[in-house]
Amino acid sequence: MSNLLSVENLTMQFGGLTAIDNLSFDAKNNEITSIIGPNGAGKTTVFNCLTGFYKPTNGQMFLHKDEGKISLRKYTDFKIAHVAKVARTFQNIRLFPAMSVLENLLVAQHNELMVASGYSLFGLLNLKSYRDKEQLAVDKARYWLDIIGLTNRADDNAGDLPYGDQRKLEIVRAMCIEPKLLCLDEPAAGLNPKESAELNKLLKFIKTEKKTGILLIEHDMSVVMGISDHVVVLNYGKKIFEGTADQTKTSKEVIEAYLGVDE
Amino acid sequence: MEKKDIIQSVKDSLFTGIIALALFGPIVGLRTASKGEGLFITPQWGLVFILVGLCILGRFLINLNSARKTEFTFFSKFTSKLSSVTEEKAKHLAITAILFAVVFPFLPFTDRYFMDVAIMILTYIMLGWGLNIVVGLAGLLDLGYVAFYAVGAYSYALIATTFGWSFWICLPLAGIFAAFFGILLGFPVLRLRGDYLAIVTLGFGEIIRIVLINWYEVTNGPDGITGIPRPSFFGLPFKRSPDEGEASFHTFFNLEYSTMHRIIFLYYLILVLALITNYFTLKIRKLPVGRAWEALREDEIACKSLGVNPTNTKLTAFAIGAMFGGFAGSFFATRQAFISPESFTFIESAIIVAIVVLGGMGSQTGVVLASIFLIGITEMFRDLEQFRMIAFGGAMVLIMVFKPKGILANRKPTILMHGDKK
């Protein structure tokens, strides 16, 4: 399996605090790579660096695409999603609560629709070419809603959905930008066991059917151990272990980091 | 209702009376009047007692009502009915309203005064609709909207008086100028949201006004610009005695000369401009850019994570909102034939924001209702002179008490997957 993402010597400092210290790891195509670690280990900071919300103090991040490798450092802000095709979800759900479920998924396809609407000109003239493109976007939204079973709620406000559905909606909304790499920040937080199992199924589907690499931050070990192909363990901003799920379970360093050292 | 409740509400009403007395006592009770040499105080205790009595009675009635657990139903019922109408019915309502607006000038009771008020209300509706793009859709609280109104009015006035071009050429130019200023304001405030944005836009509104006052060479300062050309009816001016060899509106159509002709024309002009604004907003709301505005209002960080460019999205909202403000400004200039910086004070911005917020953020119909309600009530009490602003404040309080989220606060999705069944 080829590399999708390489993080090389990533360092992020906030003033005197080093949140990430010289971190290097790889994530492969069609694999789920989990980043785990105790609270404050710097997991979300890694995500914020990858997705352009922070500018790292040092180090490089490369995304390997078909047309060659690109450096994520060059892209900031919205360009990470627009150009580099790295999508993310958030620890605290960030949907557009007062907009309908369908609208949420259409905003994710904003850039293609913007071009199709001739930057609003064709859309104002109501040309057929735009209406066709809009229909395609709706079809894509329907495809994803069918998968998570929310098609009949497409016209309801996203904020009115139950918590577990909101989590799933946020994930498929990110998938609507057709990302190469999908970064999920604690997608199982607050889910009950049944919902966690559904989430596992959805993530496996995205991995195998959509050929999308997934980077996952998670505390719920049933999710991590159930679906991860590769686990990276952080503690105090440093990588303390890297390996498969089974190797991680038995690793002495990891157990020490979570449970402390026997004096 | 129990005895305990009644005693409670009487106590509460009396307390309200004490507050009312403390307020009205000095404000209304002690009237200053200058007689001969010096200022004298004329007490007006009768008036104070009437006002305080009214407050106590009003408070008591409200208490009775809330104790009975029934709401003040008329207003809420009316508006909730309005917000729950189906698409089909809403269309009928809108067409009826537009038809009424079209025949309004020819109704038997319509006189000059009614027309003037109607034109004013329509101007505010248009401004409200323009600002609705910025505040209601994009969620950017702009307290300096009057600046674009001023830019539109002054650019129309300056172009028309300098080059003598016709209204129909100057109007789009004024709109473009205003849109340019919208972008100019947009750039520095891109990173700001909420209160901070409001403060900066408020400052921007004042800056424009102060520049207009002090840039004497161009704007003629506080003296304002006079002799702004009136609009013509497709080349036919509204003049009593047209120049030699030139037709005017009444000679061309063989009518008796009347000043009402121009008023009616101005009325239709602002009606058409306002309807264009509305049509444009309704259309663009359903386009990707409109959805991006609303998404930006909901969550800017999520927008970024989905690849929506927040800079462009905000700037288009500012520019388009400003453009409609500019159109309204040109209309104002051509209607008044005279403009000065005094017409563009902060109170205008405040009224427009009030109309948008009280109408229900993002609701086009709400803007219409709020404009009619706020401006109409203020006009009804014009005889009270300086006290008519109390009516304005009272109207605002009424809306805030009974409809805290705005008159029409529901939002319909811009696109439906399952059609309009519900």
Interface residues (C-beta under 8 A of the other chain):
Chain A: T51 F53 D77 F78 K79 I80 A81 H82 A87 R88 T89 F90 R94 L95 F96 P97 A98 M99 S100 L102 E103 L106 V107 A108 H110 N111 L113 M114 A116 S117 Y119 S120 G123 L124 E134 V138 A141 R142 T151 N152 A154 D155 R173 A174 I177
Chain B: F280 K283 I284 K286 L287 P288 V289 R291 A292 E294 A295 E298 D299 I301 A302 C303 K304 S305 L306 G307 V308 N309 P310 R411 P413 T414 I415 L416 M417 H418 K422
